[in-house]
Amino acid sequence: MHFVVSWDIQAEGEAWKAANAALKECLSGYSWVKPLTTLYIVRIRNEEAYESIKESIKEVARTSTVTVHFLVTPVMHGGRYDGWLPKSMWPMIRERARDNE
């Protein structure tokens, strides 16, 4: 089981780096891959993990000194991604998107 999260940070330089680091910290402890600049495919074991991560990201967005927008997909079971990415990215994406055993 997995989900996708992406964010936009309306800042530059150190302010962007600080907000991005705070958002990435919300994913700490989870297996994720970043195929695009701020798009993450995150592997989770249960819905509680999803809700916890989502709430953490909301809190960062709510309390940030810069504007942060984000989008989170619903939890997905399995699935196949398609696109134009470096060849080395696809095995990492498949690992996160495979259904839990």
Backbone as CSV, one residue per row, in Angstrom:
resi,resn,N_x,N_y,N_z,CA_x,CA_y,CA_z,C_x,C_y,C_z
1,MET,0.851,-1.158,0.000,0.000,0.000,0.000,0.897,1.221,0.000
2,HIS,0.451,2.243,-0.725,1.260,3.444,-0.851,0.366,4.633,-1.181
3,PHE,0.963,5.806,-1.176,0.286,7.012,-1.624,1.329,7.925,-2.246
4,VAL,0.847,8.967,-2.895,1.726,9.960,-3.515,1.446,11.302,-2.865
5,VAL,2.503,12.033,-2.584,2.376,13.392,-2.064,3.305,14.295,-2.864
6,SER,2.832,15.496,-3.129,3.645,16.491,-3.816,3.363,17.838,-3.177
7,TRP,4.379,18.702,-3.162,4.172,20.022,-2.583,4.853,21.105,-3.403
8,ASP,4.326,22.306,-3.237,4.906,23.523,-3.792,5.201,24.452,-2.628
9,ILE,6.385,25.000,-2.617,6.799,25.930,-1.583,7.029,27.275,-2.252
10,GLN,6.300,28.275,-1.824,6.422,29.594,-2.440,7.497,30.397,-1.710
11,ALA,8.734,30.018,-1.982,9.899,30.676,-1.387,11.110,30.274,-2.208
12,GLU,12.220,30.903,-1.915,13.468,30.579,-2.596,14.586,30.458,-1.569
13,GLY,15.702,29.949,-2.021,16.903,29.901,-1.200,16.738,29.143,0.103
14,GLU,17.252,29.726,1.177,17.242,29.066,2.483,15.833,28.828,3.017
15,ALA,14.916,29.746,2.741,13.531,29.566,3.197,12.906,28.346,2.528
16,TRP,13.168,28.157,1.215,12.656,26.982,0.508,13.279,25.717,1.086
17,LYS,14.585,25.739,1.297,15.281,24.565,1.835,14.751,24.178,3.211
18,ALA,14.493,25.164,4.060,13.990,24.882,5.415,12.595,24.267,5.370
19,ALA,11.713,24.828,4.552,10.357,24.280,4.437,10.385,22.887,3.833
20,ASN,11.205,22.688,2.807,11.309,21.373,2.180,11.845,20.333,3.168
21,ALA,12.831,20.714,3.964,13.387,19.787,4.963,12.330,19.416,5.996
22,ALA,11.513,20.378,6.417,10.450,20.092,7.382,9.419,19.135,6.797
23,LEU,9.081,19.320,5.529,8.126,18.425,4.876,8.717,17.022,4.708
24,LYS,9.969,16.949,4.284,10.609,15.634,4.124,10.720,14.905,5.465
25,GLU,10.870,15.641,6.540,10.938,15.028,7.870,9.646,14.273,8.188
26,CYS,8.531,14.718,7.639,7.247,14.032,7.835,7.271,12.620,7.253
27,LEU,8.167,12.370,6.314,8.280,11.058,5.669,9.361,10.192,6.311
28,SER,10.026,10.727,7.311,11.115,10.007,7.972,10.614,8.682,8.551
29,GLY,11.378,7.641,8.318,11.012,6.321,8.820,10.186,5.500,7.840
30,TYR,9.822,6.104,6.720,9.044,5.408,5.702,9.893,5.230,4.444
31,SER,9.573,4.216,3.669,10.269,3.979,2.408,9.617,4.836,1.332
32,TRP,10.406,5.712,0.714,9.866,6.576,-0.330,10.871,6.717,-1.453
33,VAL,10.341,7.142,-2.597,11.165,7.454,-3.752,10.667,8.791,-4.302
34,LYS,11.602,9.583,-4.832,11.278,10.927,-5.337,11.591,10.984,-6.836
35,PRO,10.609,10.620,-7.697,10.874,10.620,-9.133,10.885,12.016,-9.752
36,LEU,10.253,12.982,-9.113,10.232,14.366,-9.592,10.615,15.286,-8.435
37,THR,10.864,16.534,-8.710,11.445,17.461,-7.745,10.808,17.408,-6.357
38,THR,9.491,17.496,-6.267,8.840,17.397,-4.956,7.638,16.455,-5.025
39,LEU,7.786,15.345,-5.699,6.754,14.318,-5.764,7.334,13.048,-5.168
40,TYR,6.649,12.522,-4.176,7.132,11.356,-3.441,6.105,10.236,-3.510
41,ILE,6.575,9.033,-3.775,5.757,7.822,-3.668,6.185,7.168,-2.364
42,VAL,5.245,7.040,-1.435,5.562,6.618,-0.068,4.891,5.287,0.225
43,ARG,5.673,4.309,0.618,5.158,2.994,0.997,4.761,3.030,2.463
44,ILE,3.568,2.523,2.772,3.081,2.473,4.154,2.510,1.094,4.442
45,ARG,2.385,0.784,5.711,1.839,-0.525,6.107,0.343,-0.477,6.413
46,ASN,-0.165,0.712,6.775,-1.570,0.784,7.175,-2.109,2.207,7.018
47,GLU,-3.416,2.335,7.158,-4.091,3.631,7.021,-3.672,4.604,8.124
48,GLU,-3.334,4.083,9.298,-2.914,4.947,10.401,-1.635,5.704,10.043
49,ALA,-0.718,5.030,9.375,0.520,5.693,8.939,0.189,6.803,7.949
50,TYR,-0.716,6.526,7.032,-1.145,7.521,6.047,-1.711,8.756,6.742
51,GLU,-2.614,8.533,7.676,-3.235,9.658,8.393,-2.199,10.439,9.187
52,SER,-1.273,9.744,9.800,-0.230,10.398,10.589,0.657,11.287,9.714
53,ILE,1.085,10.753,8.583,1.927,11.530,7.663,1.153,12.733,7.137
54,LYS,-0.071,12.500,6.727,-0.901,13.577,6.185,-1.084,14.701,7.210
55,GLU,-1.349,14.337,8.452,-1.520,15.348,9.496,-0.221,16.093,9.769
56,SER,0.896,15.394,9.720,2.196,16.046,9.923,2.475,17.068,8.825
57,ILE,2.176,16.695,7.589,2.375,17.618,6.469,1.453,18.826,6.600
58,LYS,0.199,18.588,6.999,-0.737,19.696,7.215,-0.195,20.660,8.270
59,GLU,0.365,20.117,9.330,0.898,20.954,10.409,2.077,21.799,9.915
60,VAL,2.949,21.209,9.107,4.061,21.980,8.532,3.507,23.103,7.662
61,ALA,2.543,22.792,6.810,1.964,23.806,5.923,1.282,24.914,6.735
62,ARG,0.586,24.511,7.785,-0.169,25.463,8.615,0.761,26.406,9.388
63,THR,1.907,25.903,9.842,2.777,26.687,10.720,3.994,27.286,10.014
64,SER,4.173,26.989,8.749,5.329,27.483,8.015,5.279,29.003,7.868
65,THR,6.447,29.620,7.854,6.514,31.068,7.642,6.400,31.427,6.166
66,VAL,6.446,30.414,5.292,6.244,30.617,3.852,5.004,29.824,3.439
67,THR,4.458,30.146,2.283,3.272,29.442,1.806,3.654,28.073,1.260
68,VAL,2.974,27.048,1.762,3.187,25.671,1.325,1.851,25.113,0.868
69,HIS,1.801,24.629,-0.348,0.632,23.909,-0.864,1.038,22.470,-1.079
70,PHE,0.118,21.543,-0.843,0.435,20.138,-1.082,-0.799,19.386,-1.527
71,LEU,-0.555,18.254,-2.146,-1.607,17.372,-2.608,-1.228,15.951,-2.208
72,VAL,-2.193,15.224,-1.657,-1.982,13.841,-1.231,-3.038,12.975,-1.910
73,THR,-2.603,11.876,-2.514,-3.564,10.958,-3.119,-4.190,10.095,-2.032
74,PRO,-5.275,9.419,-2.346,-5.774,8.390,-1.441,-4.756,7.241,-1.377
75,VAL,-4.905,6.392,-0.388,-4.077,5.193,-0.295,-4.377,4.307,-1.495
76,MET,-3.328,3.745,-2.072,-3.479,2.864,-3.234,-2.886,1.500,-2.908
77,HIS,-3.477,0.471,-3.465,-2.999,-0.905,-3.311,-2.497,-1.368,-4.673
78,GLY,-1.193,-1.577,-4.768,-0.632,-1.997,-6.048,-0.716,-0.878,-7.066
79,GLY,-0.713,-1.249,-8.325,-0.819,-0.265,-9.388,0.450,-0.205,-10.219
80,ARG,0.351,0.488,-11.318,1.476,0.600,-12.239,1.612,2.046,-12.672
81,TYR,2.793,2.564,-12.582,3.084,3.924,-13.009,3.683,3.908,-14.408
82,ASP,3.493,5.003,-15.111,4.041,5.140,-16.449,4.535,6.567,-16.596
83,GLY,5.524,6.764,-17.414,6.045,8.106,-17.629,7.402,8.055,-18.293
84,TRP,8.092,9.176,-18.267,9.419,9.300,-18.862,10.374,9.703,-17.753
85,LEU,11.084,8.708,-17.227,12.017,8.909,-16.114,13.297,8.143,-16.399
86,PRO,14.363,8.426,-15.658,15.569,7.613,-15.809,15.242,6.139,-15.541
87,LYS,15.851,5.275,-16.305,15.595,3.829,-16.205,15.785,3.316,-14.772
88,SER,16.758,3.855,-14.071,17.057,3.400,-12.708,15.939,3.709,-11.718
89,MET,15.042,4.626,-12.061,13.956,5.025,-11.158,12.847,3.980,-11.086
90,TRP,12.600,3.260,-12.173,11.448,2.356,-12.244,11.474,1.228,-11.214
91,PRO,12.599,0.539,-10.982,12.576,-0.493,-9.942,12.251,0.083,-8.556
92,MET,12.723,1.287,-8.270,12.440,1.916,-6.972,10.962,2.266,-6.847
93,ILE,10.352,2.718,-7.932,8.925,3.018,-7.921,8.121,1.736,-7.740
94,ARG,8.472,0.697,-8.496,7.743,-0.580,-8.374,7.822,-1.133,-6.955
95,GLU,8.963,-0.976,-6.311,9.121,-1.472,-4.938,8.147,-0.777,-3.988
96,ARG,7.947,0.511,-4.140,7.047,1.239,-3.246,5.594,0.996,-3.610
97,ALA,5.301,0.746,-4.888,3.909,0.612,-5.340,3.373,-0.814,-5.220
98,ARG,4.247,-1.793,-5.023,3.744,-3.168,-4.951,2.818,-3.303,-3.744
99,ASP,1.856,-4.219,-3.863,0.895,-4.424,-2.793,1.587,-5.081,-1.604
100,ASN,1.164,-4.686,-0.390,1.725,-5.312,0.814,1.358,-6.781,0.879
101,GLU,2.257,-7.538,1.436,2.021,-8.981,1.529,1.401,-9.341,2.837
